[in-house]
Amino acid sequence: MKCPFCKADHSRVVDSRASADGFAIRRRRECLSCSRRYTSYERIEESPLRVVKKDGRREPFDRRKILMGLLKACEKRPVSMDTLEEIVSRIEHHVTDQFEREVPSKFIGRQVMRELRKVDPVAYVRFASVYRDFKDVAEFVEEIQPMLKESSRGGAEPPPPPKKKK
């Protein structure tokens, strides 16, 4: 295992435990060259799951792509990295439970949207705007309308109307 900081290939395992989802082993390592610590994950290698894209292309399932999409949607939002990792693990678990060889990218996109909606409404709308490829503001408003209704039913007051300039 190469150190991500100094690229040396000698390290020692400081701590080892099962991940929260039980599908990986999380290891804390210390580089023997630069003494910095980093985390690695060990996962079972299974038959490769492929993602079927909208245009019919197939590519290997990559949990890092889901994480990158979540990071972009949650940029400058109060969502922790641990929460994002948990979301990716739940999505990966759903995918591997329901599909053996191929999974439609639409399924993954819907799972991401479902998880983001529970965690952060702004991140949800950001992701939805890219995922659903909104063409105009009307589509955008249509997407957030149900969320506005939910928040008004939940007791949250809508924001006050903007003050008119005199």
N, CA, C and O of each residue as an XYZ file, in Angstrom:
664
protein
N       0.855     -1.173      0.000
C       0.000      0.000      0.000
C       0.900      1.234      0.000
O       1.717      1.404      0.905
N       0.759      2.089     -0.998
C       1.574      3.301     -1.092
C       0.970      4.411     -0.235
O      -0.247      4.586     -0.187
N       1.818      5.131      0.419
C       1.395      6.269      1.230
C       0.883      7.361      0.293
O       1.567      7.698     -0.673
N      -0.309      7.929      0.550
C      -0.830      8.988     -0.321
C      -0.056     10.299     -0.202
O      -0.224     11.194     -1.031
N       0.790     10.420      0.821
C       1.522     11.657      1.035
C       2.920     11.628      0.423
O       3.291     12.522     -0.338
N       3.707     10.574      0.767
C       5.093     10.528      0.293
C       5.328      9.433     -0.747
O       6.423      9.328     -1.300
N       4.316      8.628     -1.011
C       4.353      7.557     -2.021
C       5.253      6.375     -1.645
O       5.507      5.512     -2.485
N       5.736      6.319     -0.413
C       6.517      5.165      0.040
C       5.584      3.967      0.154
O       4.384      4.127      0.377
N       6.137      2.767      0.000
C       5.256      1.600      0.015
C       5.409      0.730      1.267
O       5.132     -0.469      1.229
N       5.844      1.324      2.358
C       5.953      0.591      3.617
C       5.116      1.310      4.675
O       5.323      2.489      4.965
N       4.164      0.562      5.244
C       3.330      1.128      6.300
C       3.012      0.032      7.311
O       3.228     -1.155      7.067
N       2.499      0.466      8.441
C       2.057     -0.511      9.436
C       0.593     -0.203      9.773
O       0.161      0.949      9.739
N      -0.152     -1.256     10.097
C      -1.558     -1.103     10.450
C      -1.637     -0.729     11.931
O      -1.127     -1.439     12.798
N      -2.291      0.408     12.193
C      -2.428      0.917     13.555
C      -3.734      0.421     14.176
O      -3.780      0.095     15.362
N      -4.788      0.367     13.369
C      -6.106     -0.048     13.849
C      -6.840     -0.707     12.700
O      -6.679     -0.300     11.549
N      -7.642     -1.715     12.990
C      -8.389     -2.426     11.966
C      -9.761     -2.782     12.522
O      -9.866     -3.333     13.618
N     -10.817     -2.467     11.766
C     -12.174     -2.807     12.206
C     -13.102     -2.901     11.008
O     -12.800     -2.385      9.932
N     -14.229     -3.561     11.203
C     -15.223     -3.679     10.140
C     -15.885     -2.327      9.945
O     -16.094     -1.584     10.904
N     -16.215     -2.011      8.702
C     -16.928     -0.762      8.426
C     -18.345     -0.872      8.965
O     -18.791     -1.958      9.336
N     -19.046      0.239      9.008
C     -20.402      0.269      9.557
C     -21.340     -0.669      8.815
O     -22.219     -1.275      9.428
N     -21.168     -0.798      7.506
C     -22.064     -1.657      6.724
C     -21.643     -3.125      6.735
O     -22.394     -3.987      6.278
N     -20.451     -3.416      7.252
C     -19.997     -4.792      7.350
C     -19.448     -5.375      6.059
O     -19.101     -6.556      6.020
N     -19.360     -4.574      5.001
C     -18.896     -5.061      3.710
C     -17.433     -4.721      3.439
O     -16.913     -5.016      2.363
N     -16.782     -4.109      4.399
C     -15.386     -3.726      4.196
C     -14.663     -3.734      5.540
O     -15.284     -3.704      6.602
N     -13.350     -3.774      5.465
C     -12.525     -3.629      6.652
C     -11.794     -2.299      6.529
O     -11.116     -2.030      5.537
N     -11.946     -1.486      7.548
C     -11.313     -0.162      7.583
C     -10.015     -0.300      8.351
O      -9.997     -0.807      9.473
N      -8.926      0.155      7.742
C      -7.625      0.067      8.400
C      -6.999      1.457      8.492
O      -6.936      2.192      7.507
N      -6.536      1.802      9.700
C      -5.742      3.015      9.881
C      -4.300      2.578      9.746
O      -3.867      1.626     10.396
N      -3.558      3.273      8.905
C      -2.171      2.916      8.644
C      -1.265      4.088      8.983
O      -1.678      5.247      8.953
N      -0.035      3.762      9.303
C       0.980      4.780      9.535
C       2.142      4.488      8.596
O       2.673      3.377      8.574
N       2.529      5.492      7.826
C       3.649      5.359      6.899
C       4.944      5.273      7.703
O       5.179      6.070      8.611
N       5.774      4.297      7.357
C       7.034      4.134      8.074
C       8.096      5.137      7.615
O       9.125      5.298      8.271
N       7.844      5.807      6.494
C       8.805      6.810      6.004
C       8.512      8.206      6.544
O       9.395      8.861      7.099
N       7.249      8.666      6.376
C       6.930     10.045      6.771
C       6.127     10.134      8.076
O       5.894     11.232      8.582
N       5.704      8.987      8.623
C       4.960      8.888      9.898
C       3.555      9.467      9.853
O       2.924      9.621     10.898
N       3.052      9.792      8.670
C       1.674     10.293      8.582
C       0.718      9.117      8.569
O       1.083      8.006      8.185
N      -0.513      9.374      8.994
C      -1.530      8.314      9.045
C      -2.578      8.522      7.964
O      -2.885      9.649      7.576
N      -3.117      7.407      7.490
C      -4.167      7.449      6.479
C      -5.053      6.217      6.634
O      -4.696      5.275      7.340
N      -6.198      6.227      5.978
C      -7.162      5.135      6.077
C      -7.226      4.389      4.758
O      -7.213      4.995      3.687
N      -7.296      3.066      4.846
C      -7.515      2.247      3.650
C      -8.696      1.328      3.927
O      -9.017      1.047      5.082
N      -9.336      0.863      2.866
C     -10.471     -0.043      2.989
C     -10.187     -1.300      2.186
O      -9.655     -1.234      1.077
N     -10.540     -2.429      2.742
C     -10.396     -3.708      2.059
C     -11.799     -4.239      1.807
O     -12.605     -4.350      2.731
N     -12.087     -4.567      0.548
C     -13.410     -5.058      0.166
C     -13.280     -6.379     -0.569
O     -12.238     -6.676     -1.154
N     -14.335     -7.164     -0.537
C     -14.371     -8.423     -1.272
C     -14.488     -8.103     -2.757
O     -15.295     -7.266     -3.161
N     -13.686     -8.769     -3.552
C     -13.772     -8.574     -4.993
C     -14.812     -9.546     -5.533
O     -14.668    -10.762     -5.408
N     -15.838     -9.005     -6.124
C     -16.930     -9.810     -6.645
C     -16.938     -9.701     -8.160
O     -16.148     -8.967     -8.754
N     -17.853    -10.454     -8.775
C     -17.970    -10.300    -10.224
C     -18.374     -8.859    -10.504
O     -19.258     -8.322     -9.837
N     -17.742     -8.240    -11.471
C     -17.952     -6.812    -11.669
C     -19.390     -6.467    -12.070
O     -19.953     -7.023    -13.014
N     -19.945     -5.542    -11.323
C     -21.271     -5.012    -11.633
C     -21.080     -3.901    -12.646
O     -20.160     -3.093    -12.515
N     -21.931     -3.850    -13.646
C     -21.818     -2.837    -14.696
C     -23.010     -1.897    -14.621
O     -24.127     -2.303    -14.303
N     -22.747     -0.641    -14.920
C     -23.794      0.382    -14.945
C     -24.178      0.624    -16.393
O     -23.320      0.869    -17.240
N     -25.494      0.552    -16.678
C     -26.007      0.808    -18.027
C     -26.413      2.272    -18.082
O     -27.368      2.686    -17.426
N     -25.682      3.049    -18.868
C     -25.917      4.481    -18.992
C     -27.143      4.748    -19.875
O     -27.644      3.841    -20.538
N     -27.621      6.002    -19.878
C     -28.793      6.393    -20.676
C     -28.624      6.061    -22.155
O     -29.575      5.652    -22.820
N     -27.406      6.240    -22.661
C     -27.159      6.015    -24.089
C     -26.839      4.548    -24.418
O     -26.509      4.228    -25.560
N     -26.937      3.656    -23.414
C     -26.703      2.237    -23.649
C     -25.281      1.771    -23.358
O     -25.024      0.568    -23.311
N     -24.362      2.703    -23.165
C     -22.991      2.305    -22.826
C     -22.983      1.593    -21.478
O     -23.838      1.835    -20.626
N     -22.017      0.723    -21.304
C     -21.854      0.021    -20.044
C     -20.469      0.309    -19.495
O     -19.477      0.286    -20.223
N     -20.419      0.581    -18.191
C     -19.131      0.815    -17.552
C     -19.159      0.196    -16.161
O     -20.238     -0.017    -15.606
N     -18.003     -0.094    -15.590
C     -17.974     -0.724    -14.267
C     -18.594      0.177    -13.199
O     -18.441      1.398    -13.232
N     -19.296     -0.448    -12.254
C     -19.838      0.287    -11.115
C     -18.663      0.822    -10.309
O     -17.701      0.103    -10.040
N     -18.751      2.084     -9.929
C     -17.666      2.720     -9.188
C     -18.266      3.588     -8.087
O     -18.826      4.648     -8.367
N     -18.153      3.150     -6.856
C     -18.735      3.886     -5.732
C     -18.121      5.280     -5.608
O     -18.764      6.192     -5.088
N     -16.888      5.454     -6.080
C     -16.237      6.775     -6.008
C     -16.989      7.803     -6.855
O     -17.025      8.983     -6.506
N     -17.593      7.364     -7.972
C     -18.362      8.303     -8.801
C     -19.583      8.824     -8.049
O     -19.936      9.998     -8.156
N     -20.220      7.943     -7.291
C     -21.368      8.364     -6.481
C     -20.896      9.369     -5.429
O     -21.525     10.406     -5.221
N     -19.797      9.052     -4.781
C     -19.261      9.957     -3.754
C     -18.902     11.309     -4.356
O     -19.175     12.343     -3.746
N     -18.300     11.324     -5.535
C     -17.932     12.593     -6.172
C     -19.186     13.424     -6.491
O     -19.186     14.640     -6.304
N     -20.244     12.772     -6.968
C     -21.501     13.477     -7.227
C     -22.094     14.054     -5.956
O     -22.599     15.177     -5.952
N     -22.033     13.286     -4.880
C     -22.531     13.771     -3.596
C     -21.695     14.946     -3.091
O     -22.235     15.929     -2.584
N     -20.384     14.836     -3.232
C     -19.509     15.929     -2.792
C     -19.813     17.219     -3.540
O     -19.833     18.298     -2.948
N     -20.045     17.104     -4.828
C     -20.360     18.290     -5.622
C     -21.695     18.899     -5.186
O     -21.812     20.117     -5.053
N     -22.706     18.040     -4.964
C     -24.025     18.528     -4.550
C     -23.980     19.146     -3.153
O     -24.722     20.085     -2.864
N     -23.113     18.621     -2.290
C     -23.059     19.075     -0.898
C     -21.975     20.111     -0.644
O     -21.688     20.450      0.504
N     -21.377     20.611     -1.714
C     -20.327     21.611     -1.551
C     -20.857     22.815     -0.773
O     -21.913     23.362     -1.093
N     -20.108     23.215      0.252
C     -20.450     24.351      1.125
C     -21.772     24.147      1.869
O     -22.449     25.112      2.224
N     -22.131     22.873      2.100
C     -23.328     22.529      2.871
C     -22.882     21.821      4.142
O     -21.800     21.233      4.167
N     -23.691     21.864      5.199
C     -23.289     21.247      6.473
C     -23.526     19.732      6.498
O     -24.265     19.224      7.341
N     -22.891     19.022      5.566
C     -23.033     17.571      5.496
C     -21.639     16.968      5.668
O     -20.719     17.291      4.917
N     -21.492     16.097      6.656
C     -20.173     15.545      6.962
C     -19.764     14.469      5.951
O     -20.598     13.870      5.273
N     -18.475     14.254      5.880
C     -17.935     13.215      5.012
C     -18.416     11.838      5.467
O     -18.659     10.963      4.636
N     -18.554     11.641      6.772
C     -19.063     10.366      7.283
C     -20.479     10.103      6.782
O     -20.814      8.977      6.414
N     -21.308     11.144      6.770
C     -22.678     11.006      6.267
C     -22.664     10.621      4.792
O     -23.431      9.756      4.369
N     -21.802     11.253      4.012
C     -21.717     10.937      2.589
C     -21.243      9.505      2.369
O     -21.752      8.812      1.489
N     -20.274      9.058      3.160
C     -19.793      7.675      3.062
C     -20.911      6.689      3.394
O     -21.044      5.653      2.742
N     -21.712      7.013      4.406
C     -22.839      6.153      4.777
C     -23.852      6.081      3.647
O     -24.383      5.008      3.360
N     -24.126      7.213      3.001
C     -25.059      7.243      1.872
C     -24.542      6.353      0.750
O     -25.291      5.549      0.195
N     -23.264      6.496      0.415
C     -22.683      5.683     -0.657
C     -22.782      4.205     -0.302
O     -23.101      3.385     -1.162
N     -22.515      3.857      0.943
C     -22.596      2.455      1.364
C     -24.023      1.923      1.254
O     -24.232      0.795      0.807
N     -25.010      2.734      1.660
C     -26.413      2.299      1.542
C     -26.793      2.087      0.085
O     -27.448      1.102     -0.256
N     -26.380      3.017     -0.777
C     -26.701      2.899     -2.204
C     -26.023      1.662     -2.785
O     -26.647      0.897     -3.520
N     -24.757      1.467     -2.457
C     -24.038      0.285     -2.955
C     -24.729     -0.989     -2.479
O     -24.853     -1.954     -3.234
N     -25.173     -0.990     -1.242
C     -25.879     -2.158     -0.694
C     -27.181     -2.417     -1.458
O     -27.470     -3.559     -1.815
N     -27.977     -1.353     -1.714
C     -29.223     -1.501     -2.482
C     -28.936     -2.059     -3.867
O     -29.631     -2.959     -4.340
N     -27.918     -1.528     -4.508
C     -27.575     -1.943     -5.869
C     -27.167     -3.412     -5.896
O     -27.644     -4.174     -6.737
N     -26.293     -3.808     -4.987
C     -25.820     -5.193     -4.992
C     -26.900     -6.168     -4.551
O     -26.874     -7.334     -4.946
N     -27.851     -5.712     -3.738
C     -28.974     -6.577     -3.341
C     -29.946     -6.809     -4.486
O     -30.496     -7.901     -4.625
N     -30.162     -5.780     -5.311
C     -31.204     -5.872     -6.325
C     -30.721     -6.254     -7.719
O     -31.521     -6.659     -8.562
N     -29.434     -6.129     -7.966
C     -28.917     -6.398     -9.307
C     -27.693     -7.305     -9.218
O     -26.851     -7.147     -8.334
N     -27.608     -8.260    -10.150
C     -26.470     -9.168    -10.153
C     -25.347     -8.708    -11.066
O     -24.187     -8.669    -10.656
N     -25.682     -8.364    -12.290
C     -24.648     -8.051    -13.274
C     -24.707     -6.611    -13.792
O     -23.669     -5.982    -13.997
N     -25.921     -6.091    -14.004
C     -26.064     -4.743    -14.568
C     -27.125     -3.959    -13.803
O     -28.145     -4.505    -13.384
N     -26.861     -2.679    -13.635
C     -27.790     -1.784    -12.951
C     -27.990     -0.548    -13.839
O     -27.011      0.016    -14.327
N     -29.235     -0.121    -14.055
C     -29.461      1.107    -14.831
C     -28.969      2.327    -14.043
O     -29.156      2.406    -12.829
N     -28.352      3.260    -14.733
C     -27.863      4.473    -14.061
C     -29.032      5.243    -13.453
O     -28.853      5.948    -12.460
N     -30.219      5.119    -14.028
C     -31.401      5.803    -13.481
C     -31.703      5.322    -12.061
O     -32.092      6.111    -11.201
N     -31.522      4.030    -11.825
C     -31.763      3.481    -10.488
C     -30.813      4.135     -9.482
O     -31.230      4.542     -8.398
N     -29.554      4.229     -9.844
C     -28.562      4.835     -8.954
C     -28.904      6.307     -8.715
O     -28.846      6.780     -7.581
N     -29.257      7.026     -9.773
C     -29.622      8.436     -9.644
C     -30.808      8.640     -8.718
O     -30.812      9.558     -7.897
N     -31.823      7.779     -8.850
C     -32.994      7.888     -7.959
C     -32.613      7.607     -6.504
O     -33.130      8.248     -5.589
N     -31.709      6.650     -6.293
C     -31.268      6.336     -4.932
C     -30.525      7.534     -4.327
O     -30.736      7.882     -3.165
N     -29.669      8.150     -5.116
C     -28.925      9.318     -4.633
C     -29.907     10.436     -4.269
O     -29.776     11.061     -3.216
N     -30.876     10.684     -5.128
C     -31.853     11.748     -4.861
C     -32.660     11.447     -3.596
O     -32.909     12.342     -2.789
N     -33.067     10.188     -3.424
C     -33.842      9.803     -2.244
C     -33.031     10.055     -0.969
O     -33.555     10.580      0.013
N     -31.758      9.679     -0.992
C     -30.900      9.870      0.183
C     -30.627     11.351      0.451
O     -30.688     11.797      1.597
N     -30.327     12.113     -0.601
C     -30.039     13.542     -0.425
C     -31.248     14.311      0.089
O     -31.113     15.250      0.872
N     -32.412     13.909     -0.353
C     -33.631     14.611      0.073
C     -33.798     14.517      1.584
O     -34.281     15.455      2.219
N     -33.399     13.387      2.159
C     -33.494     13.205      3.611
C     -32.429     14.014      4.355
O     -32.650     14.443      5.488
N     -31.278     14.218      3.717
C     -30.134     14.823      4.399
C     -30.088     16.343      4.266
O     -29.912     17.050      5.258
N     -30.247     16.847      3.034
C     -30.084     18.282      2.799
C     -30.886     18.699      1.568
O     -30.541     18.308      0.452
N     -31.955     19.490      1.751
C     -32.803     19.879      0.613
C     -32.064     20.666     -0.471
O     -32.361     20.512     -1.655
N     -31.117     21.497     -0.083
C     -30.381     22.283     -1.082
C     -29.501     21.363     -1.927
O     -29.448     21.500     -3.149
N     -28.818     20.436     -1.281
C     -27.988     19.478     -2.013
C     -28.861     18.624     -2.926
O     -28.467     18.294     -4.044
N     -30.045     18.271     -2.443
C     -30.984     17.496     -3.251
C     -31.338     18.251     -4.536
O     -31.296     17.681     -5.626
N     -31.684     19.522     -4.404
C     -32.071     20.314     -5.573
C     -30.881     20.494     -6.519
O     -31.046     20.454     -7.738
N     -29.701     20.689     -5.968
C     -28.503     20.808     -6.816
C     -28.304     19.536     -7.640
O     -28.088     19.593     -8.851
N     -28.383     18.387     -6.961
C     -28.186     17.123     -7.659
C     -29.294     16.908     -8.699
O     -29.027     16.509     -9.832
N     -30.533     17.179     -8.294
C     -31.671     16.980     -9.196
C     -31.552     17.847    -10.442
O     -31.915     17.411    -11.534
N     -31.051     19.065    -10.294
C     -30.949     19.960    -11.448
C     -29.991     19.407    -12.495
O     -30.204     19.594    -13.693
N     -28.942     18.731    -12.053
C     -27.989     18.126    -12.995
C     -28.526     16.788    -13.489
O     -28.519     16.519    -14.690
N     -28.993     15.950    -12.567
C     -29.455     14.609    -12.901
C     -30.650     14.647    -13.861
O     -30.705     13.889    -14.830
N     -31.598     15.534    -13.578
C     -32.793     15.614    -14.422
C     -32.630     16.567    -15.594
O     -33.519     16.675    -16.439
N     -31.493     17.263    -15.647
C     -31.168     18.138    -16.772
C     -32.290     19.149    -17.039
O     -32.861     19.198    -18.129
N     -32.590     19.956    -16.006
C     -33.650     20.957    -16.139
C     -33.361     21.879    -17.320
O     -32.234     22.338    -17.508
N     -34.385     22.135    -18.099
C     -34.241     23.004    -19.270
C     -34.587     24.455    -18.963
O     -34.082     25.369    -19.615
N     -35.452     24.668    -17.966
C     -35.837     26.042    -17.628
C     -36.232     26.129    -16.154
O     -36.267     25.124    -15.444
N     -36.524     27.332    -15.718
C     -36.862     27.588    -14.322
C     -38.154     26.880    -13.921
O     -38.291     26.462    -12.771
N     -39.097     26.739    -14.843
C     -40.369     26.085    -14.526
C     -40.140     24.647    -14.058
O     -40.788     24.196    -13.114
N     -39.240     23.935    -14.696
C     -38.935     22.562    -14.282
C     -38.304     22.562    -12.890
O     -38.571     21.679    -12.076
N     -37.489     23.535    -12.639
C     -36.829     23.670    -11.342
C     -37.880     23.899    -10.254
O     -37.858     23.237     -9.216
N     -38.788     24.824    -10.490
C     -39.852     25.143     -9.528
C     -40.738     23.924     -9.303
O     -41.142     23.645     -8.174
N     -41.037     23.205    -10.369
C     -41.861     22.001    -10.271
C     -41.209     20.964     -9.344
O     -41.903     20.260     -8.611
N     -39.911     20.878     -9.379
C     -39.179     19.919     -8.536
C     -39.228     20.309     -7.064
O     -39.360     19.439     -6.203
N     -39.124     21.600     -6.760
C     -39.083     21.999     -5.348
C     -40.470     22.233     -4.753
O     -40.600     22.343     -3.534
N     -41.506     22.310     -5.583
C     -42.865     22.550     -5.093
C     -43.289     21.548     -4.001
O     -43.787     21.974     -2.959
N     -43.107     20.232     -4.208
C     -43.492     19.287     -3.147
C     -42.710     19.502     -1.847
O     -43.250     19.297     -0.760
N     -41.464     19.907     -1.953
C     -40.663     20.151     -0.756
C     -41.193     21.356      0.009
O     -41.214     21.354      1.240
N     -41.620     22.381     -0.715
C     -42.182     23.558     -0.062
C     -43.476     23.211      0.659
O     -43.733     23.701      1.759
N     -44.291     22.365      0.037
C     -45.542     21.936      0.677
C     -45.253     21.129      1.934
O     -45.920     21.306      2.954
N     -44.255     20.239      1.869
C     -43.878     19.425      3.032
C     -43.422     20.307      4.181
O     -43.819     20.092      5.326
N     -42.586     21.301      3.884
C     -42.078     22.148      4.962
C     -43.186     22.998      5.566
O     -43.144     23.297      6.760
N     -44.183     23.397      4.768
C     -45.275     24.193      5.325
C     -46.200     23.320      6.174
O     -46.785     23.807      7.141
N     -46.342     22.035      5.827
C     -47.152     21.117      6.635
C     -46.435     20.735      7.920
O     -47.072     20.426      8.927
N     -45.110     20.759      7.882
C     -44.319     20.361      9.040
C     -44.217     21.440     10.099
O     -43.509     21.264     11.090
N     -44.898     22.535      9.913
C     -44.871     23.591     10.906
C     -43.854     24.671     10.619
O     -43.851     25.716     11.269
N     -43.007     24.430      9.670
C     -42.006     25.456      9.339
C     -42.701     26.582      8.590
O     -43.481     26.357      7.665
N     -42.398     27.784      9.013
C     -43.031     28.929      8.370
C     -42.314     29.280      7.081
O     -41.086     29.225      7.019
N     -43.075     29.644      6.043
C     -42.417     30.062      4.807
C     -41.688     31.376      5.039
O     -42.059     32.135      5.934
N     -40.669     31.657      4.258
C     -39.944     32.907      4.458
C     -40.851     34.101      4.194
O     -41.760     34.020      3.368
N     -40.612     35.211      4.893
C     -41.460     36.388      4.678
C     -41.249     36.930      3.272
O     -40.174     36.770      2.693
N     -42.290     37.581      2.717
C     -42.147     38.156      1.375
C     -41.098     39.258      1.392
O     -40.910     39.908      2.420
N     -40.408     39.481      0.270
C     -39.390     40.536      0.234
C     -40.030     41.910      0.438
O     -41.150     42.159     -0.008
N     -39.297     42.798      1.123
C     -39.817     44.144      1.367
C     -39.752     44.950      0.077
O     -38.789     44.868     -0.685
N     -40.801     45.727     -0.142
C     -40.856     46.575     -1.336
C     -40.023     47.820     -1.104
O     -40.061     48.423     -0.031
N     -39.280     48.192     -2.113
C     -38.488     49.436     -2.020
C     -39.402     50.608     -2.302
O     -40.282     50.542     -3.160
N     -39.178     51.679     -1.566
C     -40.018     52.876     -1.743
C     -39.373     53.854     -2.661
O     -39.936     54.917     -2.925
